[in-house]
């Protein structure tokens, strides 16, 4: 079977996704696995014996340092590959993946995927290209989240998540439909949770965001995306 090698720009969560034909072919190779909120899809340090294709739901990616402190890295939504780095380099899992909402994946074993890619080298090239594109996107994001004042970094994170996980609300406002807590924001921008809270309060006072303090489940809202983007541009 010849699979086209094109890659769509970005899937939910900023992760480059595969061409629809290849995605469907890979899903056909795997079995369905369902995960409840909080369940672990992949364990950091475990053997990389499979790759997951996230069909619905939401996954939270994190990594623990040698002392056991866990650092939040990213959310991944439908259209994302999980465990692809370990599949390609055959090293243990470099991160933990948890379901941040009820999640459905297709699990493809290494043996099955090996046979499929051996039979269709173009599919292997497309998969490798998707992984490289993802690495570039992740690196770019980490650089952007490390530059400028903390308030600037937070604004960038909020705009990115509004773009990727946003649900339009009244007027121009956008609900961030992911559990982006202050502690997760702090991990992304390299700041203390208390400082992130103070910066969010400033943005709320300026009418740019709503921290969702009274909402259940708690969700951030960007009330004025254009205003937040303008604020970001002014501090660049």
C-alpha positions as a Markdown table, in Angstrom:
| # | Residue | x | y | z |
|---|---|---|---|---|
| 1 | Unk | 0.0 | 0.0 | 0.0 |
| 2 | Unk | 1.5 | 3.4 | -1.0 |
| 3 | Unk | 0.8 | 6.0 | 1.6 |
| 4 | Unk | 1.2 | 9.7 | 0.8 |
| 5 | Unk | 3.9 | 11.4 | 2.8 |
| 6 | Unk | 2.4 | 14.8 | 3.5 |
| 7 | Unk | 1.9 | 16.0 | 7.0 |
| 8 | Unk | -0.9 | 18.3 | 8.2 |
| 9 | Unk | 0.3 | 21.4 | 9.8 |
| 10 | Unk | -0.6 | 20.8 | 13.5 |
| 11 | Unk | -2.9 | 18.6 | 15.4 |
| 12 | Unk | -4.5 | 19.5 | 18.7 |
| 13 | Unk | -1.8 | 20.3 | 21.1 |
| 14 | Unk | 0.6 | 21.7 | 18.6 |
| 15 | Unk | 1.8 | 18.3 | 17.5 |
| 16 | Unk | 2.3 | 17.7 | 13.8 |
| 17 | Unk | 0.0 | 15.0 | 12.6 |
| 18 | Unk | 0.2 | 12.5 | 9.7 |
| 19 | Unk | -1.6 | 12.5 | 6.4 |
| 20 | Unk | -5.2 | 11.2 | 6.9 |
| 21 | Unk | -4.5 | 8.1 | 4.8 |
| 22 | Unk | -1.5 | 7.1 | 6.9 |
| 23 | Unk | -3.3 | 8.0 | 10.1 |
| 24 | Unk | -6.1 | 5.7 | 9.2 |
| 25 | Unk | -3.7 | 2.9 | 8.1 |
| 26 | Unk | -1.9 | 3.1 | 11.5 |
| 27 | Unk | -5.1 | 3.1 | 13.4 |
| 28 | Unk | -6.2 | 0.0 | 11.6 |
| 29 | Unk | -3.1 | -1.8 | 12.9 |
| 30 | Unk | -3.8 | -1.2 | 16.6 |
| 31 | Unk | -6.3 | -2.2 | 19.2 |
| 32 | Unk | -8.6 | 0.2 | 21.1 |
| 33 | Unk | -7.6 | 1.3 | 24.6 |
| 34 | Unk | -9.8 | 3.6 | 26.8 |
| 35 | Unk | -8.4 | 5.5 | 29.7 |
| 36 | Unk | -10.3 | 7.4 | 32.5 |
| 37 | Unk | -9.1 | 10.8 | 33.7 |
| 38 | Unk | -5.9 | 10.4 | 35.6 |
| 39 | Unk | -5.0 | 7.0 | 34.3 |
| 40 | Unk | -1.5 | 6.5 | 32.9 |
| 41 | Unk | -1.1 | 5.7 | 29.2 |
| 42 | Unk | 2.7 | 5.5 | 29.2 |
| 43 | Unk | 5.2 | 5.3 | 32.1 |
| 44 | Unk | 8.4 | 7.2 | 32.1 |
| 45 | Unk | 11.3 | 4.8 | 32.0 |
| 46 | Unk | 9.3 | 1.8 | 30.7 |
| 47 | Unk | 10.2 | -0.2 | 27.6 |
| 48 | Unk | 9.1 | 1.4 | 24.3 |
| 49 | Unk | 7.2 | -1.6 | 22.9 |
| 50 | Unk | 4.3 | 0.3 | 21.3 |
| 51 | Unk | 3.1 | 3.6 | 19.9 |
| 52 | Unk | -0.2 | 5.2 | 20.6 |
| 53 | Unk | -2.5 | 7.2 | 18.3 |
| 54 | Unk | -4.7 | 9.5 | 20.3 |
| 55 | Unk | -8.2 | 9.5 | 18.7 |
| 56 | Unk | -10.2 | 11.4 | 21.2 |
| 57 | Unk | -9.8 | 13.0 | 24.6 |
| 58 | Unk | -6.7 | 14.7 | 26.1 |
| 59 | Unk | -3.3 | 13.6 | 27.4 |
| 60 | Unk | -1.0 | 15.5 | 29.7 |
| 61 | Unk | 2.8 | 15.0 | 29.2 |
| 62 | Unk | 5.2 | 15.3 | 32.1 |
| 63 | Unk | 8.7 | 14.2 | 33.1 |
| 64 | Unk | 10.2 | 13.6 | 36.5 |
| 65 | Unk | 13.8 | 14.6 | 37.4 |
| 66 | Unk | 16.1 | 12.3 | 39.4 |
| 67 | Unk | 14.7 | 13.6 | 42.6 |
| 68 | Unk | 11.2 | 12.7 | 41.6 |
| 69 | Unk | 9.9 | 16.2 | 41.0 |
| 70 | Unk | 7.4 | 16.1 | 38.1 |
| 71 | Unk | 7.4 | 18.8 | 35.5 |
| 72 | Unk | 4.5 | 19.4 | 33.2 |
| 73 | Unk | 5.5 | 19.7 | 29.5 |
| 74 | Unk | 2.4 | 19.8 | 27.3 |
| 75 | Unk | -1.1 | 18.7 | 26.5 |
| 76 | Unk | -1.8 | 16.5 | 23.5 |
| 77 | Unk | -5.2 | 16.2 | 21.8 |
| 78 | Unk | -6.8 | 14.1 | 19.0 |
| 79 | Unk | -4.4 | 13.5 | 16.1 |
| 80 | Unk | -1.4 | 13.2 | 18.2 |
| 81 | Unk | 1.2 | 10.4 | 18.3 |
| 82 | Unk | 2.3 | 9.2 | 21.7 |
| 83 | Unk | 5.5 | 7.2 | 22.4 |
| 84 | Unk | 6.8 | 7.7 | 18.9 |
| 85 | Unk | 10.3 | 8.8 | 20.1 |
| 86 | Unk | 10.8 | 5.6 | 22.0 |
| 87 | Unk | 9.6 | 3.6 | 19.1 |
| 88 | Unk | 12.1 | 5.2 | 16.7 |
| 89 | Unk | 15.2 | 5.2 | 19.0 |
| 90 | Unk | 14.2 | 2.0 | 21.0 |
| 91 | Unk | 15.1 | 3.7 | 24.3 |
| 92 | Unk | 12.9 | 3.7 | 27.4 |
| 93 | Unk | 10.1 | 6.2 | 27.6 |
| 94 | Unk | 11.4 | 9.7 | 28.3 |
| 95 | Unk | 8.1 | 11.1 | 29.7 |
| 96 | Unk | 4.9 | 10.1 | 31.6 |
| 97 | Unk | 1.6 | 10.4 | 29.7 |
| 98 | Unk | -1.7 | 10.6 | 31.7 |
| 99 | Unk | -5.2 | 11.0 | 30.5 |
| 100 | Unk | -6.4 | 14.6 | 31.4 |
| 101 | Unk | -9.9 | 13.6 | 30.3 |
| 102 | Unk | -11.6 | 10.4 | 29.2 |
| 103 | Unk | -9.3 | 9.3 | 26.3 |
| 104 | Unk | -9.4 | 6.8 | 23.5 |
| 105 | Unk | -6.2 | 5.6 | 21.8 |
| 106 | Unk | -5.2 | 3.0 | 19.3 |
| 107 | Unk | -2.2 | 1.0 | 20.5 |
| 108 | Unk | 0.1 | -0.4 | 17.9 |
| 109 | Unk | 2.8 | -2.9 | 19.0 |
| 110 | Unk | 6.4 | -2.6 | 17.9 |
| 111 | Unk | 6.3 | -5.9 | 16.0 |
| 112 | Unk | 3.2 | -4.9 | 14.0 |
| 113 | Unk | 4.5 | -1.4 | 13.3 |
| 114 | Unk | 7.9 | -2.8 | 12.2 |
| 115 | Unk | 6.3 | -5.1 | 9.7 |
| 116 | Unk | 4.0 | -2.3 | 8.3 |
| 117 | Unk | 6.9 | 0.1 | 7.9 |
| 118 | Unk | 9.2 | -2.5 | 6.3 |
| 119 | Unk | 6.5 | -3.2 | 3.7 |
| 120 | Unk | 6.0 | 0.5 | 3.0 |
| 121 | Unk | 9.2 | 2.6 | 3.3 |
| 122 | Unk | 7.4 | 5.7 | 2.3 |
| 123 | Unk | 5.2 | 5.4 | 5.4 |
| 124 | Unk | 8.4 | 5.1 | 7.5 |
| 125 | Unk | 9.7 | 8.3 | 5.9 |
| 126 | Unk | 6.5 | 10.1 | 6.7 |
| 127 | Unk | 6.5 | 8.9 | 10.3 |
| 128 | Unk | 10.1 | 10.1 | 10.7 |
| 129 | Unk | 9.3 | 13.4 | 9.1 |
| 130 | Unk | 6.4 | 13.9 | 11.5 |
| 131 | Unk | 8.7 | 13.2 | 14.5 |
| 132 | Unk | 11.3 | 15.7 | 13.3 |
| 133 | Unk | 8.6 | 18.3 | 12.8 |
| 134 | Unk | 7.3 | 17.7 | 16.3 |
| 135 | Unk | 10.7 | 18.1 | 17.7 |
| 136 | Unk | 11.1 | 21.4 | 15.9 |
| 137 | Unk | 7.8 | 22.6 | 17.2 |
| 138 | Unk | 8.6 | 21.6 | 20.8 |
| 139 | Unk | 12.0 | 23.3 | 20.7 |
| 140 | Unk | 10.5 | 26.5 | 19.2 |
| 141 | Unk | 7.9 | 26.6 | 22.0 |
| 142 | Unk | 10.4 | 26.0 | 24.8 |
| 143 | Unk | 12.5 | 28.9 | 23.5 |
| 144 | Unk | 9.5 | 31.2 | 23.3 |
| 145 | Unk | 8.4 | 30.3 | 26.8 |
| 146 | Unk | 11.8 | 31.0 | 28.2 |
| 147 | Unk | 12.2 | 34.5 | 26.7 |
| 148 | Unk | 11.1 | 37.9 | 28.2 |
| 149 | Unk | 9.4 | 38.8 | 31.4 |
| 150 | Unk | 7.2 | 36.2 | 33.2 |
| 151 | Unk | 4.1 | 38.1 | 32.2 |
| 152 | Unk | 5.2 | 38.0 | 28.5 |
| 153 | Unk | 5.8 | 34.2 | 28.8 |
| 154 | Unk | 2.4 | 33.7 | 30.4 |
| 155 | Unk | 0.6 | 35.7 | 27.7 |
| 156 | Unk | 2.4 | 33.5 | 25.0 |
| 157 | Unk | 1.3 | 30.3 | 26.7 |
| 158 | Unk | -2.3 | 31.5 | 27.0 |
| 159 | Unk | -2.5 | 32.6 | 23.3 |
| 160 | Unk | -1.0 | 29.3 | 22.2 |
| 161 | Unk | -3.5 | 27.3 | 24.2 |
| 162 | Unk | -6.4 | 29.5 | 23.1 |
| 163 | Unk | -5.3 | 28.8 | 19.5 |
| 164 | Unk | -5.0 | 25.0 | 20.0 |
| 165 | Unk | -7.6 | 24.2 | 22.6 |
| 166 | Unk | -9.9 | 27.2 | 22.6 |
| 167 | Unk | -13.7 | 27.1 | 22.4 |
| 168 | Unk | -15.3 | 30.3 | 21.2 |
| 169 | Unk | -17.5 | 32.1 | 23.7 |
| 170 | Unk | -19.5 | 35.3 | 23.7 |
| 171 | Unk | -17.9 | 38.1 | 21.7 |
| 172 | Unk | -14.2 | 37.6 | 21.2 |
| 173 | Unk | -13.6 | 35.5 | 24.3 |
| 174 | Unk | -12.1 | 32.0 | 24.2 |
| 175 | Unk | -12.4 | 29.3 | 26.8 |
| 176 | Unk | -9.2 | 27.2 | 27.2 |
| 177 | Unk | -10.8 | 23.8 | 27.3 |
| 178 | Unk | -7.9 | 22.1 | 29.1 |
| 179 | Unk | -6.9 | 21.9 | 32.8 |
| 180 | Unk | -4.2 | 24.5 | 32.6 |
| 181 | Unk | -3.6 | 25.1 | 36.3 |
| 182 | Unk | -1.3 | 27.8 | 37.7 |
| 183 | Unk | 1.2 | 25.1 | 38.7 |
| 184 | Unk | 1.3 | 23.8 | 35.1 |
| 185 | Unk | 1.6 | 27.3 | 33.8 |
| 186 | Unk | 4.5 | 27.8 | 36.2 |
| 187 | Unk | 6.2 | 24.7 | 34.9 |
| 188 | Unk | 5.9 | 25.9 | 31.3 |
| 189 | Unk | 7.3 | 29.4 | 31.9 |
| 190 | Unk | 9.9 | 28.5 | 34.6 |
| 191 | Unk | 8.4 | 30.5 | 37.5 |
| 192 | Unk | 7.0 | 30.0 | 40.9 |
| 193 | Unk | 3.3 | 29.3 | 41.1 |
| 194 | Unk | 2.8 | 32.3 | 43.4 |
| 195 | Unk | 4.3 | 34.6 | 40.8 |
| 196 | Unk | 2.1 | 33.1 | 38.0 |
| 197 | Unk | -0.9 | 33.8 | 40.2 |
| 198 | Unk | 0.1 | 37.4 | 40.6 |
| 199 | Unk | 0.6 | 37.9 | 36.9 |
| 200 | Unk | -2.7 | 36.3 | 36.1 |
| 201 | Unk | -4.4 | 38.6 | 38.5 |
| 202 | Unk | -2.8 | 41.6 | 36.7 |
| 203 | Unk | -4.1 | 40.3 | 33.4 |
| 204 | Unk | -7.6 | 39.8 | 34.9 |
| 205 | Unk | -7.6 | 43.3 | 36.3 |
| 206 | Unk | -6.7 | 44.6 | 32.8 |
| 207 | Unk | -9.8 | 42.8 | 31.4 |
| 208 | Unk | -7.7 | 40.4 | 29.3 |
| 209 | Unk | -8.4 | 37.1 | 31.0 |
| 210 | Unk | -10.7 | 35.4 | 33.5 |
| 211 | Unk | -8.9 | 32.9 | 35.8 |
| 212 | Unk | -12.0 | 30.9 | 36.1 |
| 213 | Unk | -11.9 | 30.9 | 39.9 |
| 214 | Unk | -15.6 | 30.4 | 40.2 |
| 215 | Unk | -16.1 | 27.9 | 37.4 |
| 216 | Unk | -16.3 | 24.1 | 37.8 |
| 217 | Unk | -14.3 | 22.6 | 36.4 |
| 218 | Unk | -12.0 | 25.5 | 36.6 |
| 219 | Unk | -11.0 | 26.8 | 33.2 |
| 220 | Unk | -9.1 | 29.9 | 32.1 |
| 221 | Unk | -10.7 | 32.2 | 29.6 |
| 222 | Unk | -9.0 | 34.7 | 27.3 |
| 223 | Unk | -11.5 | 37.6 | 27.2 |
| 224 | Unk | -9.6 | 39.7 | 24.7 |
| 225 | Unk | -7.3 | 37.7 | 22.5 |
| 226 | Unk | -6.4 | 40.8 | 20.4 |
| 227 | Unk | -5.6 | 42.8 | 23.4 |
| 228 | Unk | -3.5 | 40.1 | 24.9 |
| 229 | Unk | -1.6 | 39.7 | 21.6 |
| 230 | Unk | -1.1 | 43.5 | 21.5 |
| 231 | Unk | 0.3 | 43.4 | 25.0 |
| 232 | Unk | 2.6 | 40.6 | 24.0 |
| 233 | Unk | 3.8 | 42.6 | 21.0 |
| 234 | Unk | 4.5 | 45.7 | 23.1 |
| 235 | Unk | 6.8 | 43.7 | 25.4 |
| 236 | Unk | 8.6 | 41.9 | 22.6 |
